[in-house]
Amino acid sequence: MKDISFFQSVYEVVKLIPYGRVTSYGAIAACLGSKGSSRMVGWAMNSSHHLPENIPAHRVVNRIGLLTGKHHFGGTDTMQELLESEGIKVMNNQILNFEHYFWDPAIELKL
């Protein structure tokens, strides 16, 4: 994923997260060879809401499964509703059985 911006690299990984699975900001950063850049991944997810293409940002959560980005979905429960529509159970803004749903792009994409 050379010759494209960090944000675009993030979006390319996020578009590959399978339906019904989630990953973390840190896992995406590590996959892209920038392990300490999880906050930048979060900024990319926030910016993705303004793009013409659909980026499934609802599938990106923090390292313990908290919906830390939910306020970027209009201050509603949209993020939770999107995850639940994919069969992911959420309680108190945290994914239940997070390990079961976790998708590690570094392993799955063999980057």
N, CA, C and O of each residue as an XYZ file, in Angstrom:
444
protein
N       0.821     -1.187      0.000
C       0.000      0.000      0.000
C       0.866      1.253      0.000
O       0.551      2.253      0.644
N       1.958      1.167     -0.737
C       2.838      2.321     -0.848
C       2.228      3.329     -1.809
O       1.336      2.999     -2.590
N       2.710      4.537     -1.745
C       2.288      5.623     -2.627
C       0.859      6.102     -2.395
O       0.315      6.823     -3.232
N       0.253      5.729     -1.305
C      -1.046      6.302     -0.948
C      -0.953      6.813      0.481
O      -0.083      6.389      1.242
N      -1.836      7.710      0.839
C      -1.766      8.324      2.162
C      -2.067      7.310      3.264
O      -2.659      6.259      3.019
N      -1.647      7.647      4.475
C      -1.927      6.783      5.620
C      -3.433      6.586      5.773
O      -3.892      5.461      5.971
N      -4.205      7.669      5.684
C      -5.659      7.548      5.822
C      -6.220      6.610      4.761
O      -7.059      5.764      5.073
N      -5.778      6.741      3.518
C      -6.285      5.874      2.456
C      -5.888      4.425      2.722
O      -6.670      3.515      2.447
N      -4.695      4.196      3.250
C      -4.272      2.840      3.613
C      -5.194      2.268      4.687
O      -5.585      1.102      4.628
N      -5.534      3.103      5.668
C      -6.463      2.688      6.718
C      -7.794      2.286      6.090
O      -8.345      1.234      6.414
N      -8.310      3.125      5.193
C      -9.606      2.837      4.571
C      -9.574      1.528      3.786
O     -10.546      0.772      3.787
N      -8.468      1.268      3.125
C      -8.357      0.020      2.354
C      -8.425     -1.199      3.273
O      -9.046     -2.203      2.924
N      -7.795     -1.120      4.438
C      -7.869     -2.220      5.407
C      -9.283     -2.334      5.963
O      -9.826     -3.435      6.044
N      -9.880     -1.219      6.344
C     -11.219     -1.241      6.954
C     -12.248     -1.821      5.987
O     -13.165     -2.526      6.410
N     -12.106     -1.536      4.714
C     -13.051     -2.079      3.733
C     -12.971     -3.600      3.639
O     -13.889     -4.237      3.122
N     -11.885     -4.183      4.133
C     -11.702     -5.636      4.083
C     -12.204     -6.359      5.333
O     -12.235     -7.590      5.362
N     -12.598     -5.608      6.367
C     -13.113     -6.246      7.587
C     -14.396     -6.979      7.216
O     -15.337     -6.363      6.714
N     -14.445     -8.280      7.455
C     -15.635     -9.037      7.069
C     -16.881     -8.626      7.859
O     -16.795     -8.185      9.005
N     -18.012     -8.781      7.228
C     -19.315     -8.586      7.860
C     -19.363     -9.429      9.132
O     -18.980    -10.598      9.111
N     -19.824     -8.854     10.229
C     -19.939     -9.593     11.490
C     -18.649     -9.717     12.272
O     -18.584    -10.469     13.244
N     -17.621     -8.991     11.862
C     -16.341     -9.011     12.569
C     -15.927     -7.575     12.881
O     -16.437     -6.633     12.273
N     -15.016     -7.410     13.816
C     -14.493     -6.098     14.195
C     -12.989     -6.177     14.354
O     -12.421     -7.258     14.507
N     -12.355     -5.026     14.318
C     -10.936     -4.949     14.618
C     -10.705     -3.698     15.449
O     -11.641     -2.955     15.745
N      -9.461     -3.472     15.820
C      -9.150     -2.323     16.672
C      -8.287     -1.313     15.919
O      -7.654     -1.630     14.912
N      -8.286     -0.095     16.439
C      -7.442      0.955     15.888
C      -5.979      0.503     15.871
O      -5.273      0.676     14.878
N      -5.545     -0.074     16.983
C      -4.156     -0.523     17.111
C      -3.804     -1.645     16.166
O      -2.691     -1.684     15.643
N      -4.743     -2.574     15.931
C      -4.481     -3.683     15.011
C      -4.299     -3.170     13.592
O      -3.459     -3.679     12.848
N      -5.079     -2.168     13.213
C      -4.927     -1.572     11.885
C      -3.588     -0.863     11.785
O      -2.872     -1.032     10.798
N      -3.237     -0.071     12.792
C      -1.955      0.636     12.792
C      -0.797     -0.350     12.691
O       0.126     -0.135     11.906
N      -0.829     -1.421     13.469
C       0.238     -2.419     13.446
C       0.322     -3.087     12.074
O       1.413     -3.320     11.554
N      -0.818     -3.386     11.504
C      -0.870     -4.006     10.187
C      -0.201     -3.121      9.136
O       0.426     -3.622      8.203
N      -0.335     -1.827      9.292
C       0.236     -0.881      8.336
C       1.676     -0.508      8.665
O       2.258      0.371      8.029
N       2.254     -1.188      9.672
C       3.649     -0.940     10.026
C       3.863      0.321     10.830
O       4.966      0.867     10.864
N       2.807      0.785     11.479
C       2.879      2.021     12.258
C       2.236      1.791     13.619
O       1.258      2.446     13.981
N       2.802      0.853     14.362
C       2.209      0.359     15.601
C       1.749      1.433     16.584
O       0.742      1.236     17.264
N       2.435      2.534     16.679
C       2.071      3.574     17.635
C       1.061      4.587     17.107
O       0.853      5.630     17.727
N       0.442      4.298     15.989
C      -0.427      5.280     15.343
C      -1.916      4.969     15.451
O      -2.685      5.327     14.559
N      -2.332      4.314     16.525
C      -3.757      3.977     16.656
C      -4.629      5.229     16.705
O      -5.760      5.217     16.218
N      -4.114      6.302     17.286
C      -4.886      7.550     17.334
C      -5.106      8.104     15.920
O      -6.176      8.631     15.614
N      -4.095      7.983     15.070
C      -4.263      8.428     13.678
C      -5.300      7.586     12.940
O      -6.023      8.093     12.083
N      -5.368      6.301     13.277
C      -6.400      5.442     12.685
C      -7.770      5.969     13.111
O      -8.703      6.009     12.309
N      -7.886      6.371     14.370
C      -9.135      6.955     14.856
C      -9.495      8.222     14.109
O     -10.663      8.448     13.792
N      -8.503      9.049     13.823
C      -8.763     10.272     13.055
C      -9.229      9.919     11.642
O     -10.108     10.578     11.087
N      -8.638      8.883     11.073
C      -9.055      8.441      9.736
C     -10.503      7.961      9.768
O     -11.276      8.248      8.854
N     -10.868      7.232     10.819
C     -12.244      6.751     10.926
C     -13.210      7.926     11.047
O     -14.287      7.911     10.450
N     -12.829      8.937     11.815
C     -13.669     10.122     11.950
C     -13.835     10.821     10.600
O     -14.935     11.253     10.256
N     -12.762     10.930      9.846
C     -12.806     11.579      8.539
C     -13.561     10.756      7.497
O     -14.035     11.301      6.501
N     -13.672      9.466      7.719
C     -14.311      8.589      6.724
C     -15.786      8.907      6.531
O     -16.357      8.578      5.492
N     -16.403      9.536      7.508
C     -17.830      9.849      7.410
C     -18.111     10.909      6.343
O     -19.262     11.116      5.959
N     -17.067     11.576      5.869
C     -17.229     12.639      4.885
C     -16.846     12.188      3.472
O     -16.809     12.995      2.543
N     -16.566     10.901      3.324
C     -16.164     10.382      2.018
C     -17.373      9.909      1.219
O     -18.383      9.508      1.797
N     -17.272      9.954     -0.105
C     -18.387      9.463     -0.923
C     -18.534      7.943     -0.886
O     -19.631      7.421     -1.086
N     -17.439      7.234     -0.632
C     -17.521      5.772     -0.575
C     -17.866      5.310      0.834
O     -17.617      6.022      1.806
N     -18.431      4.135      0.939
C     -18.829      3.592      2.237
C     -17.631      2.914      2.903
O     -17.102      1.929      2.387
N     -17.215      3.438      4.033
C     -16.153      2.842      4.848
C     -16.846      2.306      6.108
O     -17.432      3.088      6.857
N     -16.791      1.000      6.357
C     -17.493      0.445      7.519
C     -16.793      0.762      8.845
O     -16.317     -0.138      9.537
N     -16.738      2.038      9.184
C     -16.041      2.508     10.386
C     -16.640      1.926     11.663
O     -15.963      1.874     12.690
N     -17.885      1.493     11.616
C     -18.518      0.917     12.809
C     -17.834     -0.371     13.240
O     -18.016     -0.811     14.376
N     -17.067     -0.972     12.376
C     -16.368     -2.227     12.691
C     -15.011     -2.010     13.344
O     -14.276     -2.971     13.572
N     -14.667     -0.755     13.650
C     -13.385     -0.447     14.285
C     -13.653      0.088     15.687
O     -14.335      1.097     15.861
N     -13.104     -0.605     16.682
C     -13.332     -0.278     18.091
C     -11.986     -0.217     18.814
O     -10.939     -0.413     18.197
N     -12.013      0.051     20.111
C     -10.727      0.102     20.808
C     -10.262     -1.317     21.162
O     -10.953     -2.293     20.870
N      -9.108     -1.420     21.781
C      -8.448     -2.721     21.989
C      -9.184     -3.680     22.910
O      -8.862     -4.868     22.949
N     -10.173     -3.178     23.659
C     -10.948     -4.080     24.520
C     -12.409     -4.174     24.077
O     -13.254     -4.703     24.799
N     -12.690     -3.659     22.890
C     -14.030     -3.790     22.340
C     -15.002     -2.686     22.692
O     -16.206     -2.834     22.479
N     -14.504     -1.571     23.232
C     -15.380     -0.443     23.545
C     -15.684      0.358     22.278
O     -14.823      0.527     21.416
N     -16.896      0.836     22.182
C     -17.326      1.646     21.042
C     -16.903      3.099     21.256
O     -17.745      3.989     21.373
N     -15.611      3.324     21.304
C     -15.095      4.654     21.615
C     -15.382      5.664     20.512
O     -15.339      6.867     20.767
N     -15.671      5.217     19.301
C     -15.950      6.133     18.207
C     -17.418      6.405     17.988
O     -17.786      7.042     17.000
N     -18.266      5.939     18.885
C     -19.711      6.046     18.652
C     -20.196      7.482     18.533
O     -21.190      7.735     17.852
N     -19.525      8.422     19.172
C     -19.958      9.821     19.098
C     -19.769     10.403     17.698
O     -20.310     11.467     17.399
N     -19.016      9.729     16.841
C     -18.832     10.188     15.465
C     -19.958      9.707     14.548
O     -19.950      9.981     13.348
N     -20.909      8.999     15.114
C     -22.060      8.515     14.350
C     -23.303      9.329     14.688
O     -24.398      8.780     14.803
N     -23.133     10.612     14.843
C     -24.254     11.506     15.089
C     -24.745     11.534     16.517
O     -25.853     12.002     16.778
N     -23.937     11.038     17.458
C     -24.321     11.079     18.864
C     -25.476     10.157     19.214
O     -26.117     10.319     20.252
N     -25.736      9.195     18.349
C     -26.839      8.257     18.582
C     -26.264      6.873     18.846
O     -25.065      6.714     19.074
N     -27.126      5.896     18.813
C     -26.690      4.508     18.978
C     -26.466      3.834     17.628
O     -26.519      2.608     17.527
N     -26.219      4.627     16.599
C     -26.069      4.086     15.248
C     -24.959      3.052     15.166
O     -25.143      2.005     14.544
N     -23.812      3.320     15.776
C     -22.699      2.372     15.715
C     -23.121      1.030     16.310
O     -22.885     -0.021     15.714
N     -23.743      1.072     17.479
C     -24.215     -0.154     18.120
C     -25.247     -0.859     17.247
O     -25.201     -2.078     17.089
N     -26.172     -0.099     16.684
C     -27.213     -0.696     15.852
C     -26.624     -1.376     14.613
O     -27.069     -2.453     14.217
N     -25.628     -0.743     14.010
C     -24.971     -1.340     12.847
C     -24.279     -2.652     13.221
O     -24.387     -3.646     12.502
N     -23.572     -2.646     14.343
C     -22.903     -3.865     14.801
C     -23.923     -4.956     15.123
O     -23.735     -6.112     14.746
N     -24.988     -4.598     15.810
C     -26.009     -5.584     16.171
C     -26.713     -6.131     14.939
O     -27.132     -7.288     14.933
N     -26.850     -5.316     13.893
C     -27.470     -5.798     12.656
C     -26.602     -6.855     11.976
O     -27.080     -7.616     11.135
N     -25.318     -6.893     12.349
C     -24.392     -7.894     11.820
C     -24.237     -9.081     12.778
O     -23.392     -9.951     12.563
N     -25.047     -9.111     13.822
C     -25.023    -10.231     14.766
C     -24.060    -10.081     15.925
O     -23.838    -11.038     16.667
N     -23.486     -8.904     16.096
C     -22.537     -8.653     17.189
C     -23.300     -8.093     18.374
O     -24.016     -7.099     18.249
N     -23.148     -8.725     19.511
C     -23.857     -8.290     20.708
C     -23.052     -7.206     21.431
O     -21.842     -7.328     21.623
N     -23.760     -6.142     21.825
C     -23.132     -5.003     22.498
C     -23.922     -4.695     23.762
O     -25.152     -4.639     23.739
N     -23.210     -4.497     24.862
C     -23.849     -4.102     26.113
C     -22.998     -3.028     26.765
O     -21.782     -3.179     26.885
N     -23.631     -1.948     27.187
C     -22.918     -0.834     27.829
C     -21.753     -0.344     26.975
O     -20.657     -0.099     27.478
N     -22.010     -0.206     25.670
C     -21.013      0.296     24.718
C     -19.787     -0.593     24.571
O     -18.723     -0.118     24.174
N     -19.921     -1.872     24.885
C     -18.799     -2.796     24.732
C     -19.275     -4.074     24.051
O     -20.349     -4.596     24.350
N     -18.459     -4.559     23.136
C     -18.786     -5.786     22.426
C     -18.626     -6.965     23.372
O     -17.576     -7.150     23.987
N     -19.674     -7.748     23.477
C     -19.623     -8.961     24.295
C     -18.877    -10.045     23.509
O     -19.044    -10.159     22.294
N     -18.066    -10.829     24.196
C     -17.292    -11.892     23.568
C     -16.414    -11.321     22.448
O     -16.337    -11.877     21.353
N     -15.769    -10.221     22.746
C     -14.963     -9.477     21.774
C     -13.963    -10.376     21.034
O     -13.798    -10.238     19.822
N     -13.308    -11.272     21.729
C     -12.303    -12.138     21.117
C     -12.900    -12.964     19.984
O     -12.226    -13.244     18.992
N     -14.149    -13.349     20.130
C     -14.829    -14.158     19.108
C     -15.006    -13.376     17.799
O     -14.908    -13.956     16.718
N     -15.260    -12.089     17.887
C     -15.530    -11.253     16.721
C     -14.295    -10.545     16.176
O     -14.327     -9.972     15.087
N     -13.201    -10.589     16.947
C     -12.004     -9.835     16.578
C     -11.351    -10.392     15.320
O     -11.127    -11.597     15.196
N     -11.051     -9.492     14.393
C     -10.386     -9.813     13.127
C      -9.074     -9.069     13.117
O      -9.054     -7.839     13.180
N      -7.970     -9.802     13.040
C      -6.639     -9.183     13.052
C      -6.133     -9.077     11.615
O      -5.779    -10.086     11.004
N      -6.098     -7.855     11.073
C      -5.700     -7.705      9.680
C      -4.289     -8.190      9.388
O      -4.038     -8.674      8.284
N      -3.363     -8.083     10.327
C      -1.995     -8.528     10.096
C      -1.941    -10.034      9.845
O      -1.134    -10.509      9.045
N      -2.796    -10.771     10.526
C      -2.861    -12.224     10.353
C      -3.704    -12.586      9.134
O      -3.285    -13.372      8.284
N      -4.894    -12.001      9.064
C      -5.836    -12.346      7.999
C      -5.345    -11.911      6.619
O      -5.570    -12.611      5.632
N      -4.680    -10.769      6.546
C      -4.219    -10.264      5.252
C      -2.786    -10.671      4.960
O      -2.289    -10.451      3.856
N      -2.113    -11.267      5.950
C      -0.722    -11.719      5.826
C       0.171    -10.617      5.251
O       0.945    -10.835      4.318
N       0.035     -9.432      5.841
C       0.853     -8.290      5.391
C       2.166     -8.226      6.135
O       2.974     -7.332      5.885
